[in-house]
Amino acid sequence: MAFVRTAAPATYSPAERAALSWLHTARFLTTAAQLHQLPAVEVPEIAFVGRSNAGKSTCINTLAQQRQLAYASRTPGRTQHINLFSLGHQNATDAVLADLPGYGYAAVPKADKRRWQQVMANYLVQRPSLSGVVMLCDARLGLTELDDALLELLAPRLPEGLRLLVLLTKADKLNRSEQTRALSIARLQTAGGSVQLFSALKQQGVAQTASTLWGWVHEPSDPPAAEPEPEPEGE
């Protein structure tokens, strides 16, 4: 599993540090195998989606500064449920994160693929509380046909206010020129959408992503309040 930093470096701005502190409050809420099993929530819900080998669980763990919040396996495709996590200081919930099963991994049986494709499609199209989607793509591969199909699925909800952020993960595997090229291509594929490089190993894009998610949930005039830094977790 990738290294997960547990405290914001001094180079982060106060707003970035506060956004990371907010994400550190993430705690397990529930898990569901079908859409109707999910509880109705009255706060914004942000879904993380991506191919099974895109580093989705590691991304969630890195943003939350928790090593085992989302299950990160050496074998892609192990997540078979929609997992919800509450966000908010002092056990109040002001947002929910949703970890959706990865798609496109060849070792998953075809029947499971079809079932989860339908569950995910229903979730992304019908979930009333869904207010933002973070789509993760391996920076070395860029957006694949499956990612393009997911973008088409989301397209009708974007004019209604659904937020979308594409994270190009494992950016540390590319040199500077390759990163620039990957960003340019992904922005073209998303028609100028919000695309960002991300590396859990190098902490690249972590603070920016945290600030983006905070902004999706809270009013611009409501900056994140300063909170004590999380205590480092024991080894």
C-alpha positions as a Python dict, from the first residue, in 0.01 Angstrom:
ca = {
    (1, 'M'): (0, 0, 0),
    (2, 'A'): (126, 350, -76),
    (3, 'F'): (265, 564, 204),
    (4, 'V'): (0, 787, 359),
    (5, 'R'): (120, 1112, 512),
    (6, 'T'): (-55, 1193, 838),
    (7, 'A'): (15, 1564, 874),
    (8, 'A'): (10, 1858, 632),
    (9, 'P'): (357, 1999, 556),
    (10, 'A'): (433, 2358, 651),
    (11, 'T'): (430, 2452, 282),
    (12, 'Y'): (52, 2406, 272),
    (13, 'S'): (-159, 2718, 315),
    (14, 'P'): (-386, 2749, 621),
    (15, 'A'): (-690, 2680, 400),
    (16, 'E'): (-528, 2366, 255),
    (17, 'R'): (-431, 2242, 600),
    (18, 'A'): (-785, 2298, 726),
    (19, 'A'): (-932, 2114, 423),
    (20, 'L'): (-703, 1819, 491),
    (21, 'S'): (-804, 1825, 858),
    (22, 'W'): (-1168, 1808, 745),
    (23, 'L'): (-1098, 1506, 524),
    (24, 'H'): (-914, 1339, 812),
    (25, 'T'): (-1250, 1314, 992),
    (26, 'A'): (-1369, 1055, 739),
    (27, 'R'): (-1525, 754, 911),
    (28, 'F'): (-1708, 447, 786),
    (29, 'L'): (-2083, 493, 750),
    (30, 'T'): (-2223, 189, 568),
    (31, 'T'): (-2177, -51, 279),
    (32, 'A'): (-2430, -171, 23),
    (33, 'A'): (-2443, -419, -261),
    (34, 'Q'): (-2745, -255, -429),
    (35, 'L'): (-2857, 104, -477),
    (36, 'H'): (-3177, 63, -276),
    (37, 'Q'): (-2972, -48, 25),
    (38, 'L'): (-2802, 291, 54),
    (39, 'P'): (-2945, 529, 313),
    (40, 'A'): (-3090, 859, 202),
    (41, 'V'): (-2860, 1146, 303),
    (42, 'E'): (-2934, 1517, 323),
    (43, 'V'): (-2576, 1636, 271),
    (44, 'P'): (-2363, 1651, -46),
    (45, 'E'): (-2223, 1317, -160),
    (46, 'I'): (-1895, 1285, -350),
    (47, 'A'): (-1826, 963, -539),
    (48, 'F'): (-1484, 823, -627),
    (49, 'V'): (-1484, 612, -943),
    (50, 'G'): (-1220, 463, -1168),
    (51, 'R'): (-1067, 155, -1319),
    (52, 'S'): (-971, -116, -1074),
    (53, 'N'): (-599, -47, -1105),
    (54, 'A'): (-615, 334, -1096),
    (55, 'G'): (-529, 364, -726),
    (56, 'K'): (-873, 472, -605),
    (57, 'S'): (-854, 330, -253),
    (58, 'T'): (-501, 461, -205),
    (59, 'C'): (-619, 805, -316),
    (60, 'I'): (-902, 806, -62),
    (61, 'N'): (-669, 688, 215),
    (62, 'T'): (-414, 956, 125),
    (63, 'L'): (-669, 1237, 122),
    (64, 'A'): (-809, 1118, 457),
    (65, 'Q'): (-458, 1060, 599),
    (66, 'Q'): (-570, 718, 716),
    (67, 'R'): (-399, 396, 614),
    (68, 'Q'): (-698, 163, 608),
    (69, 'L'): (-1011, 374, 560),
    (70, 'A'): (-1070, 238, 210),
    (71, 'Y'): (-960, -117, 134),
    (72, 'A'): (-649, -107, -83),
    (73, 'S'): (-558, -451, -208),
    (74, 'R'): (-266, -572, -415),
    (75, 'T'): (-530, -741, -628),
    (76, 'P'): (-741, -485, -821),
    (77, 'G'): (-1115, -533, -832),
    (78, 'R'): (-1158, -651, -473),
    (79, 'T'): (-1408, -377, -376),
    (80, 'Q'): (-1750, -526, -452),
    (81, 'H'): (-1978, -284, -265),
    (82, 'I'): (-2056, 85, -251),
    (83, 'N'): (-1890, 207, 68),
    (84, 'L'): (-2000, 534, 229),
    (85, 'F'): (-1792, 746, 466),
    (86, 'S'): (-1910, 1042, 674),
    (87, 'L'): (-1718, 1370, 685),
    (88, 'G'): (-1740, 1639, 950),
    (89, 'H'): (-1576, 1762, 1268),
    (90, 'Q'): (-1705, 1665, 1613),
    (91, 'N'): (-1903, 1373, 1466),
    (92, 'A'): (-2130, 1608, 1272),
    (93, 'T'): (-2181, 1505, 909),
    (94, 'D'): (-2160, 1776, 645),
    (95, 'A'): (-2068, 1549, 352),
    (96, 'V'): (-2044, 1185, 249),
    (97, 'L'): (-1777, 1014, 40),
    (98, 'A'): (-1876, 715, -173),
    (99, 'D'): (-1618, 458, -282),
    (100, 'L'): (-1757, 274, -585),
    (101, 'P'): (-1627, -60, -713),
    (102, 'G'): (-1352, -35, -970),
    (103, 'Y'): (-1440, -120, -1328),
    (104, 'G'): (-1264, -285, -1616),
    (105, 'Y'): (-1047, -542, -1438),
    (106, 'A'): (-1025, -859, -1647),
    (107, 'A'): (-1003, -1104, -1354),
    (108, 'V'): (-1351, -1012, -1228),
    (109, 'P'): (-1614, -1259, -1357),
    (110, 'K'): (-1826, -1125, -1643),
    (111, 'A'): (-2146, -1167, -1443),
    (112, 'D'): (-2003, -949, -1166),
    (113, 'K'): (-1890, -692, -1419),
    (114, 'R'): (-2237, -665, -1573),
    (115, 'R'): (-2404, -646, -1233),
    (116, 'W'): (-2174, -375, -1105),
    (117, 'Q'): (-2187, -179, -1427),
    (118, 'Q'): (-2562, -158, -1385),
    (119, 'V'): (-2540, -72, -1015),
    (120, 'M'): (-2287, 202, -1086),
    (121, 'A'): (-2488, 338, -1376),
    (122, 'N'): (-2800, 354, -1162),
    (123, 'Y'): (-2608, 521, -881),
    (124, 'L'): (-2449, 786, -1102),
    (125, 'V'): (-2774, 865, -1282),
    (126, 'Q'): (-3026, 835, -999),
    (127, 'R'): (-2858, 911, -665),
    (128, 'P'): (-3026, 1239, -552),
    (129, 'S'): (-2755, 1341, -306),
    (130, 'L'): (-2469, 1297, -555),
    (131, 'S'): (-2312, 1640, -599),
    (132, 'G'): (-1962, 1558, -721),
    (133, 'V'): (-1760, 1284, -890),
    (134, 'V'): (-1386, 1228, -869),
    (135, 'M'): (-1277, 1004, -1156),
    (136, 'L'): (-934, 848, -1125),
    (137, 'C'): (-726, 748, -1426),
    (138, 'D'): (-373, 614, -1439),
    (139, 'A'): (-163, 903, -1576),
    (140, 'R'): (39, 658, -1785),
    (141, 'L'): (-274, 532, -1964),
    (142, 'G'): (-491, 842, -1977),
    (143, 'L'): (-865, 816, -2024),
    (144, 'T'): (-968, 480, -2168),
    (145, 'E'): (-1285, 383, -2356),
    (146, 'L'): (-1446, 282, -2026),
    (147, 'D'): (-1364, 622, -1878),
    (148, 'D'): (-1513, 792, -2184),
    (149, 'A'): (-1829, 585, -2142),
    (150, 'L'): (-1855, 695, -1779),
    (151, 'L'): (-1816, 1060, -1882),
    (152, 'E'): (-2099, 1017, -2131),
    (153, 'L'): (-2313, 872, -1853),
    (154, 'L'): (-2244, 1174, -1633),
    (155, 'A'): (-2288, 1433, -1908),
    (156, 'P'): (-2664, 1493, -1855),
    (157, 'R'): (-2607, 1575, -1487),
    (158, 'L'): (-2325, 1823, -1539),
    (159, 'P'): (-2553, 2110, -1655),
    (160, 'E'): (-2763, 2041, -1344),
    (161, 'G'): (-2468, 2127, -1121),
    (162, 'L'): (-2284, 1797, -1077),
    (163, 'R'): (-1914, 1867, -1019),
    (164, 'L'): (-1644, 1658, -1189),
    (165, 'L'): (-1273, 1628, -1118),
    (166, 'V'): (-1045, 1393, -1312),
    (167, 'L'): (-734, 1290, -1121),
    (168, 'L'): (-443, 1149, -1319),
    (169, 'T'): (-298, 918, -1056),
    (170, 'K'): (52, 771, -1025),
    (171, 'A'): (188, 1093, -1174),
    (172, 'D'): (525, 1021, -1012),
    (173, 'K'): (575, 752, -1277),
    (174, 'L'): (602, 1026, -1544),
    (175, 'N'): (867, 1289, -1599),
    (176, 'R'): (776, 1658, -1624),
    (177, 'S'): (720, 1664, -2000),
    (178, 'E'): (514, 1345, -1988),
    (179, 'Q'): (300, 1493, -1712),
    (180, 'T'): (237, 1806, -1918),
    (181, 'R'): (139, 1598, -2218),
    (182, 'A'): (-92, 1374, -2012),
    (183, 'L'): (-267, 1681, -1870),
    (184, 'S'): (-316, 1836, -2213),
    (185, 'I'): (-462, 1519, -2364),
    (186, 'A'): (-694, 1458, -2068),
    (187, 'R'): (-824, 1815, -2082),
    (188, 'L'): (-902, 1771, -2449),
    (189, 'Q'): (-1083, 1445, -2377),
    (190, 'T'): (-1292, 1609, -2104),
    (191, 'A'): (-1367, 1915, -2321),
    (192, 'G'): (-1168, 2145, -2095),
    (193, 'G'): (-1292, 1988, -1773),
    (194, 'S'): (-1111, 2001, -1442),
    (195, 'V'): (-808, 1768, -1461),
    (196, 'Q'): (-524, 1740, -1212),
    (197, 'L'): (-213, 1533, -1159),
    (198, 'F'): (-207, 1325, -842),
    (199, 'S'): (57, 1114, -669),
    (200, 'A'): (-2, 954, -331),
    (201, 'L'): (367, 867, -308),
    (202, 'K'): (495, 1220, -371),
    (203, 'Q'): (190, 1400, -222),
    (204, 'Q'): (142, 1574, -556),
    (205, 'G'): (-202, 1731, -592),
    (206, 'V'): (-318, 1617, -248),
    (207, 'A'): (-373, 1959, -92),
    (208, 'Q'): (-528, 2097, -411),
    (209, 'T'): (-772, 1807, -428),
    (210, 'A'): (-865, 1850, -61),
    (211, 'S'): (-937, 2219, -120),
    (212, 'T'): (-1146, 2138, -426),
    (213, 'L'): (-1361, 1890, -234),
    (214, 'W'): (-1405, 2138, 50),
    (215, 'G'): (-1521, 2397, -203),
    (216, 'W'): (-1774, 2157, -351),
    (217, 'V'): (-1939, 2110, -13),
    (218, 'H'): (-1912, 2450, 152),
    (219, 'E'): (-2001, 2800, 45),
    (220, 'P'): (-1713, 3009, -93),
    (221, 'S'): (-1773, 3261, 182),
    (222, 'D'): (-1734, 2988, 445),
    (223, 'P'): (-1357, 2918, 457),
    (224, 'P'): (-1244, 2606, 642),
    (225, 'A'): (-1183, 2681, 1008),
    (226, 'A'): (-844, 2605, 1151),
    (227, 'E'): (-839, 2270, 1328),
    (228, 'P'): (-561, 2093, 1520),
    (229, 'E'): (-345, 1874, 1300),
    (230, 'P'): (-423, 1502, 1323),
    (231, 'E'): (-195, 1301, 1545),
    (232, 'P'): (34, 1067, 1347),
    (233, 'E'): (-94, 710, 1344),
    (234, 'G'): (112, 439, 1508),
    (235, 'E'): (299, 200, 1289),
}
